[in-house]
Amino acid sequence: MRGKQLRMQRLFRHSPRTMIVPMDHGVSVGPVPGLGDILAVARQVAAGGADAVLVHKGQARHLIEAGEGDWELIVHLSASTDLAPDPNSKELVSTAEHAVKLGATAVSVHVNLGSPQEANMLKGLGQVAEACDNWGMPLVAMMYVRDGIKENEYNPVKIAHAARVAEELGADIVKVNYTGSPDSFRQVVEAVRIPVIIAGGPKMDTADELLAVVEGAVTAGAKGVAIGRYIFQADHPTELTRQIRRILDSDLTLER
């Protein structure tokens, strides 16, 4: 497992907390504003101190062909579109082996617990985890509660369950929604031994709100963030990345 350990260290190269910028939205929702030039966004967030960018395999090729990049590459293996009858049904569209060939540092898989297709997604997560062990590839599990009840998406008991599922099935890092407060999120962090990182979460109106969420998660013991749209659609992505990085690297005080 030496290869996996080395790659994990690269995901946490700036500090004991990682900062990942997902840019995989093109499959699920199409060409959203901010992602017209993936390479430009990658450069901006890397300049602000992001550890890694997360993309699908097709965009990974574009980043690799540029022959540059002060960022680690995470290849997302799951997909569905908002055009589907059930957008919450994620299917595997790539493999850990292909990610190795692309030169990725890690892979990620998306699972929606409570979905009618939960069993299929769990099966895929377990199979990818075994392949990742074979290839020495870290696995980031994106775990969401999508049972049709909106408030359950931020319920600490259910999110703790989701995090535990990721650990039990072999994930190395788990990404979940923030539960709204350090006290409630601590239940999630304490439910597992693998690093817990937070997603961007529900719509927030200001950067200060986002930074407060990051600070709350870190206070509760989160080991990083995986925030995409808030960053790549920001007026100044590099500066916002830098502000989040300060929180991740600080002693839990906001520096703006």
C-alpha positions in Angstrom: 0.0 0.0 0.0 3.1 2.2 -0.2 1.8 3.8 -3.5 -1.5 4.8 -1.8 0.3 6.3 1.1 2.5 8.4 -1.1 -0.5 9.6 -3.2 -2.4 10.5 0.0 0.5 12.6 1.2 0.3 14.5 -2.1 -3.3 15.3 -1.5 -2.3 16.8 1.9 0.8 18.5 0.7 0.2 22.0 2.0 -1.0 21.0 5.5 -2.8 18.3 7.4 -6.0 19.5 5.7 -6.7 19.2 2.0 -8.4 21.5 -0.4 -10.0 20.0 -3.5 -11.8 21.9 -6.2 -14.3 19.7 -8.0 -14.9 20.7 -11.7 -17.0 17.7 -12.8 -20.2 19.7 -13.2 -20.2 19.5 -17.0 -21.6 16.0 -17.1 -24.4 16.6 -14.6 -25.6 20.1 -15.5 -23.8 21.0 -18.8 -21.4 23.9 -19.6 -22.0 25.9 -16.5 -20.5 29.5 -16.2 -17.0 29.4 -14.8 -15.9 26.2 -16.5 -15.5 27.4 -20.0 -11.7 27.0 -19.6 -10.9 24.3 -17.2 -7.1 24.9 -17.5 -7.5 28.6 -16.6 -9.6 27.7 -13.5 -7.0 25.0 -12.4 -4.2 27.7 -12.7 -6.3 30.1 -10.6 -7.1 27.8 -7.8 -3.5 26.3 -7.7 -2.2 29.9 -7.3 -4.5 30.3 -4.3 -3.2 27.1 -2.7 -5.6 24.3 -3.7 -4.1 20.9 -3.4 -6.1 19.2 -6.2 -8.7 19.6 -8.9 -11.3 16.9 -9.6 -12.6 16.3 -13.2 -13.9 13.6 -15.4 -11.5 11.6 -17.6 -12.1 13.7 -20.8 -11.2 17.0 -19.1 -8.3 15.2 -17.3 -6.7 14.7 -20.8 -6.9 18.4 -21.5 -5.2 19.3 -18.2 -2.5 16.7 -18.9 -1.9 17.7 -22.5 -1.2 21.3 -21.3 2.1 19.9 -19.8 1.9 22.0 -16.7 0.1 22.1 -13.4 0.9 22.7 -9.7 -2.1 20.6 -8.7 -2.9 17.0 -8.0 -5.4 15.3 -10.3 -8.5 13.5 -9.1 -10.5 11.6 -11.7 -14.2 11.2 -11.0 -15.6 7.8 -11.9 -19.3 8.4 -11.5 -21.8 10.1 -13.7 -25.4 11.0 -14.3 -27.2 14.0 -15.9 -30.0 16.3 -14.9 -31.7 15.1 -18.1 -32.2 11.6 -16.8 -35.4 10.3 -15.3 -33.4 9.7 -12.0 -30.4 12.1 -11.8 -29.5 10.6 -8.4 -28.7 7.2 -10.0 -24.9 7.4 -10.5 -23.2 5.0 -12.8 -19.5 4.1 -13.0 -18.1 5.5 -16.3 -14.4 4.9 -15.7 -12.0 2.8 -13.7 -9.2 3.1 -11.2 -6.9 1.5 -13.8 -7.7 4.1 -16.4 -7.1 6.9 -13.8 -3.6 5.3 -13.2 -2.9 5.5 -16.9 -3.9 9.2 -16.9 -1.5 9.9 -14.1 -4.1 10.7 -11.5 -3.3 11.1 -7.8 -6.7 9.8 -6.7 -10.2 8.8 -7.9 -13.7 9.7 -6.6 -17.0 7.9 -6.6 -20.4 9.4 -5.9 -23.1 7.5 -3.8 -26.6 8.8 -3.0 -27.9 6.9 0.0 -31.7 6.5 0.1 -32.0 6.5 -3.7 -33.8 3.7 -5.4 -30.5 2.8 -7.0 -28.5 2.8 -3.7 -27.6 -0.9 -3.9 -26.0 -0.5 -7.3 -24.0 2.5 -6.2 -22.8 0.8 -3.1 -21.8 -2.2 -5.2 -19.8 0.1 -7.5 -18.1 1.8 -4.5 -17.0 -1.5 -3.1 -15.6 -2.7 -6.4 -13.7 0.5 -7.0 -12.3 0.4 -3.5 -10.8 -3.1 -4.2 -9.4 -1.9 -7.5 -7.9 1.2 -5.7 -6.1 -1.1 -3.3 -4.7 -3.1 -6.2 -3.4 0.0 -7.9 -2.3 2.0 -4.8 -4.9 4.7 -5.6 -6.6 6.7 -2.9 -10.4 6.7 -3.1 -12.6 9.8 -2.3 -16.2 8.7 -1.6 -18.8 11.5 -2.1 -21.6 10.4 0.2 -25.0 12.1 0.1 -28.3 11.4 1.7 -30.9 11.6 -1.1 -34.0 9.9 0.1 -36.4 12.6 -1.1 -36.5 14.5 2.2 -34.6 17.7 1.9 -33.7 18.2 5.6 -32.2 14.7 5.7 -29.4 15.9 3.4 -28.0 17.8 6.5 -29.1 15.4 9.3 -26.0 14.6 11.4 -27.2 11.1 12.3 -27.8 10.2 8.6 -24.6 11.9 7.4 -22.6 10.1 10.1 -24.1 6.9 8.7 -23.1 7.9 5.2 -19.6 8.5 6.3 -19.4 5.2 8.1 -20.6 3.4 4.9 -17.8 5.0 3.0 -15.2 3.8 5.5 -16.7 0.3 5.9 -16.5 -0.2 2.1 -12.9 0.9 1.7 -12.8 4.6 1.0 -9.8 6.6 2.1 -11.4 10.0 2.3 -15.1 10.8 2.7 -16.8 13.9 1.4 -20.2 14.8 3.0 -22.5 17.8 3.5 -21.8 20.1 6.5 -24.5 19.7 9.1 -24.8 23.3 10.1 -22.8 23.6 13.3 -19.5 22.4 14.7 -21.3 20.4 17.5 -23.5 18.5 15.1 -20.7 17.9 12.6 -18.4 16.5 15.3 -20.8 13.5 15.4 -19.8 12.8 11.7 -16.1 13.3 12.2 -16.1 11.0 15.3 -18.0 8.3 13.4 -15.0 7.3 11.3 -11.2 7.1 11.3 -10.7 8.3 7.7 -10.4 12.0 6.9 -13.8 13.8 6.6 -14.0 16.7 4.2 -17.0 18.9 3.4 -18.9 19.7 0.2 -19.9 23.2 -0.8 -23.4 22.7 0.6 -26.5 24.7 0.1 -26.6 28.1 -1.6 -24.9 30.8 0.4 -25.2 34.5 -0.5 -21.7 35.7 0.5 -18.1 34.6 0.7 -18.2 35.3 4.5 -21.0 32.7 4.9 -18.9 30.1 3.0 -15.8 30.9 5.1 -17.8 30.6 8.3 -18.9 27.1 7.2 -15.3 26.1 6.5 -14.3 27.4 9.9 -17.1 25.5 11.6 -16.2 22.3 9.8 -12.5 22.6 10.7 -13.4 23.4 14.3 -15.3 20.1 14.4 -12.3 18.2 13.1 -12.8 18.2 9.3 -9.7 17.4 7.3 -10.4 19.7 4.4 -12.9 20.8 1.8 -14.1 19.9 -1.7 -15.7 23.1 -2.9 -16.3 23.7 -6.6 -19.0 26.1 -7.8 -18.5 28.7 -5.1 -14.9 29.0 -6.1 -14.9 28.7 -9.9 -17.9 31.0 -10.2 -16.4 33.6 -7.8 -15.3 37.0 -9.1 -11.8 36.3 -7.9 -11.3 32.5 -7.6 -7.6 32.8 -6.6 -8.4 35.1 -3.7 -11.3 33.0 -2.4 -9.1 29.9 -2.6 -6.5 31.7 -0.7 -8.9 32.7 2.1 -10.1 29.1 2.5 -6.5 27.9 2.5 -5.8 30.3 5.4 -8.6 28.8 7.4 -7.4 25.2 6.6 -3.9 26.1 7.7 -4.7 28.3 10.6 -5.4 27.7 14.3 -9.1 28.1 13.5 -9.2 31.8 13.2 -10.5 33.6 10.1 -8.0 35.8 8.4 -9.4 38.0 5.6 
